[in-house]
C-alpha cells in the first residue's frame, strides 16, 4: 500500500524519528506553512470552549465532549 503524498517530507521524517505516529507526523507535515515558525494563532485561553472542542475534534482527542474548557486546553497542549 502506497503512502499518501506528504507536502514536507523532511519534516515528516524528522517527526517520525522523534517518535510521532505516522498519522500525526503526516498531519503536521501537510499543514499549510509546515515547518515554519512564528505563527500568530490565538492563545488557547483566548478561544471559546466551542473553538477548543473543534480543535480537539480535529486532532482526535477522546473524551472531549465531557471536558471543561481548562481540560480541553490541557489535552490540546499534551497532544
Backbone as CSV, one residue per row, in Angstrom:
resi,resn,N_x,N_y,N_z,CA_x,CA_y,CA_z,C_x,C_y,C_z
1,UNK,0.847,-1.182,0.000,0.000,0.000,0.000,0.890,1.241,0.000
2,UNK,0.642,2.125,-0.918,1.452,3.323,-1.051,0.983,4.399,-0.076
3,UNK,1.939,5.102,0.512,1.641,6.167,1.460,1.151,7.397,0.707
4,UNK,0.147,8.115,1.241,-0.315,9.348,0.603,0.828,10.378,0.521
5,UNK,0.701,11.293,-0.400,1.729,12.309,-0.602,1.888,13.194,0.634
6,UNK,3.136,13.435,1.008,3.467,14.300,2.138,4.050,15.584,1.572
7,UNK,3.513,16.739,2.009,3.974,18.021,1.477,5.395,18.354,1.926
8,UNK,5.714,18.054,3.179,7.030,18.386,3.710,7.676,17.090,4.195
9,UNK,8.276,16.370,3.276,8.846,15.044,3.556,9.927,15.099,4.634
10,UNK,10.764,16.138,4.590,11.845,16.283,5.570,11.287,16.430,6.984
11,UNK,10.266,17.255,7.137,9.649,17.437,8.444,8.971,16.141,8.894
12,UNK,8.312,15.460,7.974,7.654,14.193,8.287,8.659,13.202,8.868
13,UNK,9.786,13.041,8.187,10.813,12.095,8.649,11.378,12.506,10.000
14,UNK,11.582,13.800,10.213,12.104,14.284,11.495,11.121,13.977,12.629
15,UNK,9.838,14.152,12.362,8.823,13.847,13.370,8.768,12.355,13.671
16,UNK,8.865,11.537,12.627,8.873,10.076,12.823,10.074,9.664,13.660
17,UNK,11.241,10.292,13.407,12.448,9.998,14.184,12.283,10.373,15.651
18,UNK,11.454,11.386,15.921,11.193,11.809,17.302,10.182,10.893,17.993
19,UNK,9.572,9.982,17.230,8.636,9.038,17.822,7.173,9.344,17.582
20,UNK,6.879,10.366,16.780,5.490,10.674,16.467,4.910,9.557,15.596
21,UNK,3.608,9.364,15.698,2.947,8.345,14.870,2.961,8.795,13.411
22,UNK,2.737,7.850,12.505,2.673,8.180,11.082,1.564,9.191,10.819
23,UNK,0.408,8.970,11.449,-0.739,9.842,11.232,-0.457,11.268,11.698
24,UNK,0.069,11.391,12.914,0.337,12.727,13.457,1.442,13.421,12.662
25,UNK,2.477,12.688,12.289,3.569,13.260,11.501,3.054,13.779,10.160
26,UNK,2.204,12.997,9.507,1.644,13.407,8.216,0.751,14.628,8.380
27,UNK,-0.056,14.631,9.436,-0.962,15.753,9.673,-0.171,17.050,9.850
28,UNK,0.909,16.987,10.629,1.731,18.175,10.863,2.466,18.582,9.586
29,UNK,3.076,17.620,8.918,3.865,17.913,7.720,3.005,18.376,6.544
30,UNK,1.713,18.120,6.590,0.832,18.529,5.497,0.078,19.820,5.779
31,UNK,0.322,20.441,6.913,-0.356,21.698,7.199,0.218,22.813,6.333
32,UNK,-0.608,23.795,6.082,-0.152,24.963,5.328,0.981,25.600,6.116
33,UNK,2.025,26.008,5.475,3.198,26.622,6.115,3.907,25.663,7.053
34,UNK,3.860,24.369,6.773,4.511,23.409,7.655,6.001,23.675,7.728
35,UNK,6.533,23.528,8.919,7.960,23.719,9.129,8.348,25.156,9.402
36,UNK,7.407,26.071,9.284,7.711,27.474,9.539,7.325,27.816,10.966
37,UNK,8.142,28.638,11.605,7.855,29.071,12.968,7.293,30.485,12.939
38,UNK,6.768,30.877,14.056,6.307,32.251,14.174,4.858,32.453,13.819
39,UNK,4.055,31.405,13.979,2.638,31.541,13.707,1.984,32.514,14.672
40,UNK,0.862,33.016,14.295,0.190,34.004,15.127,-1.207,33.538,15.508
41,UNK,-1.307,32.308,15.974,-2.628,31.818,16.360,-2.964,32.334,17.752
42,UNK,-4.264,32.406,18.010,-4.747,32.847,19.309,-4.315,31.877,20.404
43,UNK,-4.057,32.410,21.583,-3.744,31.552,22.720,-4.997,30.753,23.059
44,UNK,-4.786,29.538,23.549,-5.935,28.695,23.885,-6.873,29.401,24.869
45,UNK,-6.327,30.117,25.822,-7.157,30.786,26.827,-8.068,31.850,26.226
46,UNK,-7.701,32.360,25.061,-8.497,33.399,24.411,-9.564,32.822,23.485
47,UNK,-9.556,31.522,23.289,-10.540,30.877,22.423,-11.768,30.471,23.234
48,UNK,-12.876,30.295,22.528,-14.090,29.826,23.186,-13.982,28.315,23.406
49,UNK,-14.839,27.809,24.286,-14.855,26.368,24.522,-15.205,25.629,23.235
50,UNK,-16.113,26.188,22.444,-16.502,25.556,21.172,-15.319,25.488,20.207
51,UNK,-14.528,26.553,20.138,-13.341,26.545,19.273,-12.339,25.492,19.738
52,UNK,-12.165,25.390,21.044,-11.258,24.383,21.593,-11.779,22.978,21.309
53,UNK,-13.082,22.794,21.446,-13.698,21.499,21.161,-13.454,21.105,19.699
54,UNK,-13.641,22.055,18.783,-13.440,21.771,17.363,-11.982,21.409,17.078
55,UNK,-11.047,22.096,17.727,-9.632,21.769,17.547,-9.345,20.371,18.106
56,UNK,-9.907,20.057,19.261,-9.722,18.734,19.859,-10.295,17.650,18.951
57,UNK,-11.399,17.956,18.301,-12.011,17.014,17.363,-11.092,16.785,16.165
58,UNK,-10.483,17.851,15.658,-9.568,17.742,14.511,-8.390,16.826,14.807
59,UNK,-7.858,16.908,16.036,-6.670,16.118,16.369,-7.020,14.790,17.027
60,UNK,-8.320,14.519,17.205,-8.752,13.207,17.674,-8.628,12.956,19.161
61,UNK,-8.843,13.976,19.977,-8.790,13.793,21.428,-10.074,13.122,21.887
62,UNK,-9.909,11.990,22.554,-11.079,11.246,23.033,-11.585,11.836,24.340
63,UNK,-12.893,11.764,24.549,-13.500,12.257,25.776,-13.721,13.757,25.790
64,UNK,-13.525,14.398,24.661,-13.601,15.857,24.582,-14.989,16.410,24.900
65,UNK,-16.028,15.641,24.623,-17.390,16.151,24.817,-17.726,16.386,26.286
66,UNK,-17.017,15.735,27.179,-17.294,15.915,28.609,-16.262,16.808,29.293
67,UNK,-15.315,17.347,28.532,-14.243,18.151,29.126,-14.662,19.603,29.306
68,UNK,-14.123,20.201,30.362,-14.294,21.638,30.586,-13.303,22.377,29.685
69,UNK,-13.416,23.683,29.645,-12.501,24.485,28.829,-11.054,24.251,29.279
70,UNK,-10.807,24.260,30.576,-9.448,24.038,31.097,-8.933,22.647,30.736
71,UNK,-9.808,21.648,30.783,-9.409,20.286,30.427,-9.088,20.185,28.934
72,UNK,-9.868,20.880,28.106,-9.598,20.879,26.668,-8.235,21.512,26.383
73,UNK,-7.940,22.624,27.057,-6.650,23.291,26.883,-5.517,22.344,27.254
74,UNK,-5.633,21.687,28.396,-4.594,20.769,28.852,-4.420,19.618,27.850
75,UNK,-5.531,19.065,27.379,-5.472,17.951,26.431,-4.820,18.381,25.115
76,UNK,-5.154,19.560,24.636,-4.572,20.058,23.382,-3.069,20.304,23.536
77,UNK,-2.672,20.806,24.670,-1.248,21.062,24.891,-0.442,19.773,25.042
78,UNK,-1.072,18.739,25.516,-0.368,17.470,25.725,-0.489,16.526,24.550
79,UNK,-1.183,16.946,23.515,-1.373,16.097,22.347,-0.171,16.109,21.449
